[in-house]
Amino acid sequence: MSEKYDVIVIGSGPAGYVAAIRAAQLGLKTACIEKWRNEEGKGVNGGTCLNVGCIPSKALLDSSYKYHEAKDDFKIHGITTKGIEIDVPSMIARKAQIVKQLTGGIAALFKANGVTGLYGTGKLLAGRKVEFTDNEGKTSVLEADNVILASGSSPINIPVAPVDNKVIVNSTGALEFDSVPKRLGVIGAGVIGLELGSVWNRLGSQVVVLEALDSFLAMMDQQIAKEAQKILTKQGLDIRTSCRVTGSEVKGNEVVVTFTDKDGKEQKETFDKLIVCVGRRPYTEGLLAADSGVNLDERGFIYVNDLCSTNAPGVWAVGDVVRGPMLAHKGSEEGVMVAERIAGQKTVMNYDIIPNVIYTHPEVAAVGKTEEQVKAAGEPYNVGTFPFAASGRAMAANETQGLVKIIAHAETDRILGCHIVGPSAADLVQQVAIAMEFGSSAEDIGMMVFGHPTLSEAIHEAALAVHGHAIHIANKKKR
């Protein structure tokens, strides 16, 4: 007789492992299946995020920025440095150690919460049965009252630049360079492209970013996007929009990339390395048997309703494999919601308030609606902005680039969105996300007391500026 569980989770990335832990905390007999293996062939948890995504990229971003600071920025503080060098293999080794520590930590959390960790592949069969094939090739069938699909996503490949993991790499390969490429090409000016481009630009690469879209960071508030582009360009990133790659040819240790520029003219550039990061796609390969009862939508995502329930009774899907932004924190909260609903709770998730962050330096962060979205919806609104150049704390830290922007409904004053490019934007925007969750107005934030001197005061001043009441900048006349 096959083993029976209350919940089986397929995938242990941020959506899957969180769902498994929360289900177990609620008293449900839970197993979590993970196919990822480390370089030693050992099964590890964490999915893309911990192994080759969010965590390792942030480790390299922080290491590269510290190098840049020591080499170029310490002098403004009266600190003289000489002979600063970067040891790329040591930087990569540090990144690997962080990954090892965190992925091992999930295994420890599984043990502490009573989750059964299974390493291998899982395929959903009819009737909430799961065909499990372990890493030794042994197959068995498991049964569950509920199955949560959390198989994640994978990089999109493009025929004009086939990844060879040597000269042309995807986001995974870009985390493993053993030296700094002299000239680095990046296809795609999205979150991943800008973050990875920033890493190697700081370390000395001449970075050219080729973006097919006409606008830069089209999904962001365009005032913030333009400011971010100006800052990143000043840092040395050569960002070219309206450039469509049409071909590539590897010649020895170099690659020649052919593309059409904004004027429709054919251009060629030669790079030592080329990173392809044009987006990600839901990963469902081998996940669903033909009679599983689970449907995919026209883009290949698993179809779910607002509560992450699929067409098949007792089968749920969360994270990158379903609609919505591919963000680790979005998947984690979906995992919590599903686990709690399985346990009989009435948990729901507010999809309107999901922060989005680009970890360049300075960071770019957003929550809620952009000004373009508010305007398109015909909503009356007011805007307040505050530049970090007017922040005493930012000046003291030599972090004065960027601004905070708050959008509020003109009639109710309820905050509709917050957009930031600047120091600690990822942490600052969360303050506004909390306020939005409780339905706060711009006036509410303006009436709060903020510590001084802090970067958070920029939030306070932007909220005051919504009504022309900012103290530390001249106010614009309101409509």
N, C-alpha and C positions, 0 to 999 in steps of 0.2 A: 504494500500500500504506500502511495507517495506521501511525502510530508505535507502537512496542511498548515498554512499560516493565516493570520487575520489580514496581514498586509504584505505584499511583495512589491518592492521598489526596484525598477530596472534603471540603473544609472546612479552613480554616487557623486555627481557634481554638486554645486551649491543647492540646486533644487532637490535632487534625490536624497543626499545625505541628511539634509535638514528635515525633509519629510519623514525619513525613516526614524530619525531620533525623536521627533515630536510624536510620531505614532507610538513608539515604544514607551515614551513618557506617559502616554495616555492609557497604558495597560494593554496595548495590542501586540500580539505576537508578530514580530516583524523581521523580514529578511531583506537585504539589499544586495543586488547583483551588480558587479562592476567588471568591465572587460579590460580596463587600462592596465598596462604593465610598465614597470620602470625599465631602465637599461639592463638590469640584471634579470629581467623576465619575471619579476615578482609582481603579483597583483597589488595595486595601490588605489586608494580612493582619491576623490577630489576632482575627477574629470578634467576638462580643459582648463577651467579657472585656476585650479591650484597647480596643475602640472605644467601647462604651457600657455597660460593666459594671464588673467588678472595679477596673480601673485608674482610670478617670475618677471613679468614686464615691469611691475612697480619696483622690484628689487633693482633692476638695471636702470630704471629711470632715476631712482634715488642715488645709486652709485655714480652714475654719469653726471648728475647735477652737483654732487659734492666735489667731483673732479673739476668741473667747470667753475664752481665757486672758488675753490682753492687757487686755481690758475688765473682767473680773471676778475673775481669780485672781492677778494679779501682786502685788496689794497685800499679800497674806499673806507674800510674800517681801520686803516693804519696798520694792517698786518702785511708784512712783506714775506713772500714765499719764493723759493728758488728751486729749480730742478724738479718741478712737479711732473710725475710720470704716471701713466695708467698701465696697470698690469691686467690686460683683458682676461687671460685664463683665471686669475684669482677672482676677478669680478664675477665671471661665469660660475666659478666654484662656490662663491658665496650664495649666489642665486640658487644653485642646486641644493645647497644645505638648507636654505629656507624652505624650499619645496619639500624636501625630505622630512623636515620637522613638522610641517603642517599636514602633509598627507598621512604621516604616522599618527598625528594627533587625532585625525578622524577615526582611525582604527581604535584608538584608546577610548574615544567618545562612544563608539559603537559598543564596546565592551562594558563601559560604565552604565550604559542605558539599556543593555540587554538586546541590542540589535545583532542578528546573525549576519555577518559579512560573508558573502559568497563571491568568489573570483572566477570569472568566466563570462559567457554570453547568455542572455536571456531572450527568448522569443515567446511572444504572447500567442497562445492557442485559443481556441473557442472555449467558452465556459470558465473564464478566469483561471485557466491552467497556463503554466509557464514551463517551456522546455529549457532546462538549464544545462549548458555544456561547460564543464569546468576547464581549467587551463591545461589539464592533462588529456582532454578529449572525451572524458566520460560524460554521458548524457543521462539525465533523469527528468522526470516530470513533477513539478511542484504545483500544489493547489492553494488558492487563496480566496478569501471572501472579497478582497479588494486588491487591485493591481494599480500601481502608479508608474506611469511611463515617464522617465526623466533622462532620455538618451542624449540630450544636448544637441550640439551643432558642430559643423566642420567647415574649414575654409572653402570658399568657392574657387574653383580653378577656371582659368580662361585659356582657350586654345592658342591665342596669340602669344602667350608667355607660359609655356608648360614648365612646371616646377621640376627641377632635377635634384634639388636639395644640395647643390654644390654652388653653382653661380646664381641660379634663379631659385629663390626660396619663398615659402609662405611665412605666415607669422610665427610658426613654430621654429623654422630654421633661422629666422632673424634673431632668435634668443640664444643662438649657439655659435656665433662667429668667434673664431679664435684670435682674430686681429681686426684692427679698424680698417675697413675698406676706404681707399682714397676717394673713389666716387661711388656713391650709392644712389640707385634709382628706386623710387617707391611708386607703385601703381595704386592709386586710391588715397584721397585726402580725407578719409574718415577718421574715426577714433584711433584705430589700430595703426594706420599709416602715419598719423601725426605723432603718436607716442613713440613708435619704433624709430621714425625718422629723427625725432628729438634726441633719443638715446645716442645714436651714432653721430649726429651732428655735433653734439657736445664734446664727443671724443675726438673730433677732427675730420669726419667725413664731409665731403661736399655733397649735399643731399638735394636731389631734384625730385619733387613730388608731382606726379602727373595725374590730374583729376579730369574725368570725362565731363562732369557736370559744369554748367556755366557759372554757378555760384559756389562759394566756399562755405562749407558746413551748412548746407541747405536746410537741414532739420533744426538748426538752432535759430534763436532770435538774431535777425540780421545785423542789428546794431552791435551786438556782442561778437558775432562772427567776423565782421569787418575789423573790429578792434583786435580780435585774436589773430587774424591774418596779418595785420600790420606789425604786431609784436613778434610773431613767429618769423616773419620775413626779415625783420631787423636782426633776429638771432642767427640768420644764415640759411634758413630753409627756403629753397627756391620753389615756390608753390605756383604751379601753372594750371589754371582751370581751362575748360573747353579743349582739353588735349585727349584725344582718343587713340590709344595704343592699337596699332594694326599688325604688328609683328615683332619678332625678336630672333636674334641669331647668336648662339653661343660660339665664341671664337677663342679657344684656349681657356684662359682664366678670366675672360671678359665677355660681356654680352652687349650686342648692339640692338638698341630698341628703336623701332620705327613708329612714329605717331603723327597724326595730323594736329596742327596747332589751331588756335582760335580763329585764324584767318583761312583755315582749310588747306594750308600748305603742308606738304610732307616734310618731316624733320627726322633727324637721327641723333641719338645720344649714345655714348659708350660708357658703360659702368663696370666696376669690378664686381659688384653684387646688385641683384635686383630683387626687391621684395614685392610680392603680389599680395595685396590685401584689399580686395574689392568687395568684401562682405563675407557673410557666412550663411550656410543653408542648414535646415533641420536635418538631423542625422536619424534616419529610420531604416538604414540598411540591415536586413536580417531581423528586424524587430517584430514584425507582424506577420503571422500566418494568414493565408488567404481567407480563412474563415474566422478570423479574430473578431470581426464585427466592428473594428475601428476604422473610421474613414479619414482620408487625407483631403485637405482643401486643394485648390488649384495651384498653390505655390509649394505644395509638398509638406505643409505643416499638418500635424494631427489636429483634426477638428474638435474643438471643445466649446462649451458654453461659458458664461461668465464665471462659473464656479469650477471650471477646469474638468468637467465631466465629459467623457466622450460619448459616442453613440452606443457603445457597448455597456450594459448595466454593470456597475461595480468596477469599471475601468476608468482611470483618470489620467491626465497628462499635464505636465508642468514644465516650466523653464523654456529654454531655447527652442524646444521641439513644438511649441504652440505659438499662437499669434501674439503680437505685442513686441516691445523692444527686447533684444537679446541682451539682458542685463542680469548679472548674477543675483543681485538683491531682489529683482522682480521674481526670479525663479524661486528663491528661498522663501519669500513670503507666500507664493503660491503653494509651495510644499507644506508650509505650516497650515494654511487654510484648508487644504485637502485633508491632511491628517486629522485636523480637528472636526471637519465635517463627517469624516468616516466614524469618528468617535461620538457623533451625535450632537456636536455643537453647531451653532448657526453662524459660524465665522464667515465674513465676507471680506473682500479686498478692494481698496480704493485705487483703481487704476489711473485716476486723474492726478495722483500725487506720487509719482515715481521719479526720484532725482536721476539725472543723467550727468556723467562727469567725463571730461577728457583730461588725463593726467599729464598734460604738458606742463611747462613752467613759464608763466603762471598757469594755474589750472583754469579750465572752463567748466562751468556747472550750471545746471538749469533744473527748474521744477515748474510744472504747470504749463500754461499757454504762452506762446510767443506773441509779440505784438502783432505779427502778421496774421496769426490765427484769430486773435481777438478782433482785429479789424475786418477780416474776411467774414466773421460771424455776425458782424454788424452790432457788436456790443459797445456801449459807450464806456470809455475808459480814461483813466489818468495814469501818467507815468512819472515816476521819480527816479532820478539817478544820482549817484555820488561817486566821484573818482577817488581811487586810492591815493592819488597824488595829494589829496587834502587830508589824509589820515596821518596823525602823528605817529601812531604805532607802525604804520607802513613805512613812513620816512625813516624811523629809527632802525628798521630792519633792511632798508634799501630795497623795498618791495613795492614800489609806487605805481607800477603799471596796471592798467585795467580799471574797471568800475563795477558797481552794483546797480542793477536796474530792477525796479519793482513796478508791476502793473496791477492796478486796482480798478474795480468796477466803478464807474463815475457816479452811479446812483446809490449803490449799497456800500461802497468802499471795500468790499470783500476782495482779498488778494487773489488775483487770477494767475499770477506767475512771477517768478523771480529768476533773473539771469545774471550770471557773474563771470567775468574774466578777471583773475587777480589772485593774490596770495591766499592760500587755504580756502579757495572757492568751494571745494568739495565739502568741507566742514561747515562753512558759513551758510551754504544753501539749505542745509538740513535744518537750520534754525527756522527758516521760512517755511519749509515743508511741514514742520511740526505745527507752526501757526496756522497754515492752510488746513491741516487736518481738523483743527478745532474751529474752522470758519472765521478766523481772525480778519480784522480789517487793517488797512494801512495805519489808521489812527491808533489801533490797539498797540501795534509795534512802536509807533511814535511816542506812546505814553509810558512805555516800559523803560526801566532804568538799566542801562548797559554799563559794564565796567569800563574804566578808563585807565590807561590807554589800551584799547584792544582793536583788532581788526573788525570785530563784530559791530563796532560803532558805525561802520560804513552801512550796515543793514539799517540801523536806527536812522541815520541821516537820509538814506534813500527813501525810507518810509515817510519821513517828515517832508521830503521834497515832493511827494505825491500831491500834497496840498499847498506847496509853496512855502513850507515852514522850516526848511533846512536851516541850520544855524551856521555851519562851517563852510558853506559855499553860497554864492549869490543865487537866488531862486529865479527860475524862469516864470514868466507870466503864465498863469493857467487859463485854459479856455473858458 
